[in-house]
Amino acid sequence: MNVLIVDKLSAEVVTALEKLGLQVEVRNDMDVATLPGAVGLTDILVVRSTKVVAATIQAAPRLSLVIRAGAGVDTIDLTAASERGIYVANCPGRNTAAVAELAIGLLVAADRRIVDATAAMRNGV
């Protein structure tokens, strides 16, 4: 099976897929306009934030699964996928640690008034 990954993912993910015997291609240069021309004989498409529109789904005759490596599937045309019998899945909760780190960082910044202090310093105060 051919897997096309069109957004940045961990090298560990690629290695794990290859160990399963899958042919993995990573293309970080794709966007909604160029993706339809790249899917070709892809069986499984993995995206993070790249939109998967009907044109992409129609351009991939062997496509059977679209995976959103993140929460939600709002970037995938579910109607077009359903019409072709293509499964759509996501990976919620995989970025929990990053979200928690950001929340704590913002709390510290707010508590210590880091933004105000930075602006004052830049203004020579």
C-alpha positions, 0 to 999 in steps of 0.5 A: 500500500502507498501512504502519502504524508503531506504535512510534517510528522515525526520520523518515528511515524514514517519508520513505524509505517515502513516497518509495517511494509507500507511504501511511504512518501513524505511531501511537505511541499503540498497545499490544497492546490497542488495536492490533487496532482500528487495523490496519484496511486495513493491508498492512504493519505495522512494530513495535519492541516492541509485541506483535503477537498473533493478534487483531491479525493477524486484524483486518487482512484485507489484512496481508501483512507484519509487520516488527520493527524490531529483532532477533528476532521474539519479540513477534510471534505467528508461528503466527497469521501463518503460518496467514494466509500473512503474512510476518514479518521483522526488522532485526537489527543496526540498534542495534549502535552504541547497544549498543556505546555502552551497553557502553562506558558501563557499563565506564567506570562500573564501572571508575570506581565511579561508582555507588558514588561517587554513592551515597556523595555522596548519603549525605553521605560 
